[in-house]
Amino acid sequence: MPTAFENYSLERIADVIRQSGAEIVGLQEVDRYYSSRSNNEDTIQRLSDMLGMQFAYGANLDRPPSQPGQPRRQYGTAVLSKYPIVQNQNYWLTSYGQEQRGVLETTIDIQGVQLSFYSTHMGLDVVQRNTHANEILAIMAKRSGPKILVGDFNARPYVPEMTKFTKELQNQFADQPNAFTFDSINPYTTIDYILASSDVMLGERENARVIQTQASDHFPIISNLYLERQL
């Protein structure tokens, strides 16, 4: 989410989500009353209101207000859902004194099926990312049933930290080597992913696509995934 993007516009972000038809969305770099870069507003509440979707939020930076009596200044990850979010928890990841990173875990009730849906924003260096991969997989292992992990991993395909994930989870874009997500001005690499457990059915590959838009400094990605409901 482009909280530091030059042409910040929540309306444009909402339009991209609305036109994509996405029913569950993972967002990163989400501000709540953080600074003038996002108009000092509660960006996830506004998006929720504009889209008519429920939300969960995980603050990885949580700072005092700029003035007494104002809300705390927060920055982190979020999930938007057209289905009920029945549980959520944010986990801080080991960040070695650098910017605090995290993974937001939600439980979403999709017509009686409980989906564990995760949104993460991993670190910039390989030591951080390897640690984050281990920690995220350990968190996910505590849950049974279908799981989907999305986010900005800051890692290119086939590096060791991504291989840890793809040994356990399906990468919807595995056969699209040119599905570049960064940056949105001159895209040259893939660092954003949609990963799912084996009990999530992947949609047709052509339905997994990169959305080219200037609403963010990353291109959003979208995929059709299916859950099996036990009768």
N, C-alpha and C positions, 0 to 999 in steps of 0.2 A: 504494500500500500504506500503511495507516494507522499509520506508526511513531510519529506524535505524536497519534494519535486517543485521545480520552478513554477509550474502552472497548476498548482494545487486546486482541485475542484472535486468536492464530494459528489456533486450532481453528475459529473462525468463518470466517476467511479460507479455510482448507482446505476447509471444508464448501461454501462458495460455488463454489470452483473445481471440486470433485468433482461437485456437483449440476449445474453448467453443462455437463459433458461435454467441456470444452475439452481438446484434445490438446497445444497449445502455448500458453504464457501469457507475456506480457510484464508485468513488475512495475516500479514506480518507488518511490522513497523506501524502499529496503530496507536495514535495519540489519544489521550483523554485530558483535556485542559492543559496540554503540555507546554505550548509556546505559540508565538505568533506565526510559526511556520504552518500551523494548522488552525489558524484563527482562534486559538485558545478555546476551542470547542470540544465537546464530547463526540468524537468522530464516529465511534461505533454505535452510540445511541441514535445519532442522526441517520446513519445508514439503515439501522434497524427500522426506524420510523418511516423512512422513504420507501423501503422495500417490503414492509410488512412481514419481516422475518424476526424470529427470536435470535438472541445473541448470548454468547459467553465471552468473557474477557479474562486474559491473564497478564497482569502487570509485571514486567521484568525490570523496569525502572519505576520506582515509586518515591517521588520527591515531595518535599513540603510545598505548599502553595506559594505563589509569588507574593501574595498579600494575605494577611490574616483574614480568616473567614471564608476564603475561596477554596474550591476543591483541590485535592492533591493533584500534582502533575504526574501523569503516568504514561508509559510507553510499553507496548508489548504486542501480544498476538491475540487473535480473536477468531470466533467461529460464528457464522450466520447460518440459520437453518429455517426452512419452511416447516419442519417437523419439530415436535416438542423436544427441547433439551432438558433431560431429566436429572442430569448430574454434570458437574464440571469441577476440575481441579487443575491448577497451574503448578508445574514443577520447575524449579530453577535448576539449570544445568551447571556443572562445574565450569567456571569461566576464567580461572587463573588471573584474577585481577583486571581482566579486560571487561568490555561491556557485558553486563549480565545477559545471558541467553536463557531460553526456556522452551518448554513444550506444554501446550494447553491440551488437556484431555477432556473430552466431552462424551457423555452417553446420550445418544439420540434415539428416540422411539419412532421407528418407521413402520407404522401399521402393525405394531406388535413385535417387530424385530428390534432387538437392542444392538445398535451399532456403536462401537467405540471409534470416535473420530478425533484425530489429533492434528494440531497446527503447530509448526515449529519454525524457529529462525536460528540456525546454527552459526557457529563462530567463523572467523575469517582465516584462522591458521589451522594447519593440519593436526596439531596436537589437540587443540580444542575440539575439532570436528570428530576425531577418533574417539575421544572421551564422550562427546555428546552422542555419537552413534551407539556406543555401549550402554549409556544411561537410558536413552530413549527405548531401545529394544528391551531392556530390563523392565522398564515401566509398562510397556505394551504386553510383556509376557505375563503380567499379573491379571490380565483380562482374558476371558474366554469369549468365543463368538467372533463375528466378523469385525475387522479392524481396517481403518483407512488412515494413512499418514500423509499429510501434505505440507508443503512449505518451501521456504527459501533455505536450501541446504548449504549454499555457498561452496558447493563441491561439484566438479564436473563428473560425468559418467565414467565408471570403471576405475576411479581412484579407490584406494583401499577402504576408506570410510563409507563410500557408496556401495562397495561390494558387500560390506557387512549387512547393509539393508537388503540388497537384492538377493542374498542367500536366503532371507527369511520372508521377503515380501515381493509381490509382483509389481513390476514397473510398467505402467500402461503405455509408456512411450519408448519401451525397450528397442523397438524396431524402427524408430524414427531418429536417426543420428543427427539430423539437421533441425530438430525441434528446439531451436535456440530460444531462450527466454530472457537473455540479458546481453546488452542493454537494449532498451526499446528504441534508441536512436540509431544504433548501428549493431544489431544483434550478431553475436559471434560465438556464444557458448550456451550450454544448458546448465542451470544451477537450481532450477525449481522442478519439483516432482510431485506426482501422485502415485503412491504406493499402497498396495492392498494385500490383505492376507489371502490365503489360498481358497477360503470359503466365500470370498467375494468374486462374483462372476464378472469378468472384464467384458466391456462392450466391443462392438466392431472397431477395429483399429482406426478406421477413417473418422470415427466419432471422437477420437482423442486428438485434440488440436490445440495449437497455439493461437491466441487471439491477439492480433496486431492492433495495438491502440497506444495512444500517447497519454493515457490516463495515469500511467505509472512509469517508473524507470525500469521495471521488469514487465515483460509480456505475461498476462495471465494465461493459465492453461486450464482446459476443461476436458472431462471424460465422462462417458456413460458407464456406470457401474451398477450391478444388480445384486440384490440379496434374495435368498431363498427363504420363503416363509413356510414354517412347518405347519401342516394342516392337522 
